[in-house]
Amino acid sequence: MVEFRSEPFLIPLMSDEVFRRLASYIHENLGIKMPRSKHLMLQSRVHKRLKALGLGGYEEYCAFFFSPRGQEEELDHLFDVATTNKTEFFREPVHFDILTRTVLPAIRAERELTASRPLVVWSAGCSTGEEPYSLAMSISEYASAGTTFPFLVLASDISTRALETARLAVYSEAAIRTVPVTLRAKYLLRSKDREKNEFRIVPALRAAVRFFRLNLMEKSFDLPVRPDVIFCRNVVIYFDRATQTRLFRRFAESMARGGYLFTGHSENLCNMGVPFASVLPTVYRSIDGTSEDA
Ligand SMILES: C[S@@+](CC[C@H](N)C(=O)[O-])C[C@H]1O[C@@H](n2cnc3c(N)ncnc32)[C@H](O)[C@@H]1O
């Protein structure tokens, strides 16, 4: 019998067994921790999937999800359910200052940036695109203030829904409030339909960002080129320590020699034994000889 919570929620309760199965699947495949405290969150998000699929209960959902058809059709939806996509333009603004004032001048002093070897920055866990577009705006501003150089922003996420929004590059007035006013005029186009109050990233900036789907749990990253800089912020906070350690090692193996890694303000690499040296709080530099120049 399906139990219901009291009005006004009327969300059926998910059994511990269903929670355990879905939670372990999410943890094993996405690295995202799903402790018992996430039961209500998972329950309400999966409930939306029950309604969308017209299923009668969580057991039925579980049976569908683990069936061959479910693995094909529902996987992306469960990944969307499990991930938190909260983001904003120029989140943790000090990182964009460090990038343009310290990191980019250092990279430019070390090597020439050419069309065949442009500056490459990777936003790993890019969510709906605000982070990679903020990177592209910052780099573009820095480049246009001096001698311009070619650059590419790689941007990946596991959530197909988030990537769709990112590729569309249309944002509400509320979403663009953290874009500095001077940059809005240059990099955002207001919707012709004034009532909509929406803004789209200009084509030139969209062209500088390449979005792709990638699970950071993969054993190796098949990147088209080695990034000079990786922004992986507010992503590993949801991972357990062993998963974080493996990921940071793979970053070191995948990036350009001496590349820079930016993490979120509550994420750090202390005592992990990973091949990065701290440059500034939450900014690291790869010190491993395993990564090679592209
Ligand atoms: C809270 S958002 C952070 C977005 C952005 N980096 C920022 O700081 O604003 C975390 C993102 O990580 C993504 N993510 C979580 N687990 C992932 C995984 N295993 N592989 C790839 N992306 C993942 C989520 O889909 C989500 O979009």
The ligand as a Gaussian input file, in Angstrom:
#p B3LYP/6-31G(d) Opt

LIG

0 1
 C       26.356000      23.273000      -8.694000
 S       26.726000      23.084000     -10.410000
 C       28.177000      24.097000     -10.553000
 C       28.210000      24.873000     -11.847000
 C       29.410000      25.818000     -12.008000
 N       30.651000      25.090000     -12.076000
 C       29.452000      26.841000     -10.903000
 O       30.331000      26.807000     -10.042000
 O       28.559000      27.702000     -10.886000
 C       27.402000      21.432000     -10.455000
 C       27.368000      20.807000     -11.841000
 O       28.139000      19.610000     -11.837000
 C       27.500000      18.662000     -12.666000
 N       27.920000      17.300000     -12.305000
 C       27.653000      16.615000     -11.165000
 N       28.166000      15.379000     -11.226000
 C       28.789000      15.280000     -12.430000
 C       29.509000      14.254000     -13.078000
 N       29.702000      13.052000     -12.503000
 N       29.999000      14.482000     -14.316000
 C       29.811000      15.694000     -14.905000
 N       29.135000      16.707000     -14.355000
 C       28.631000      16.504000     -13.114000
 C       26.019000      18.899000     -12.417000
 O       25.208000      18.414000     -13.472000
 C       25.961000      20.409000     -12.267000
 O       25.590000      21.056000     -13.448000

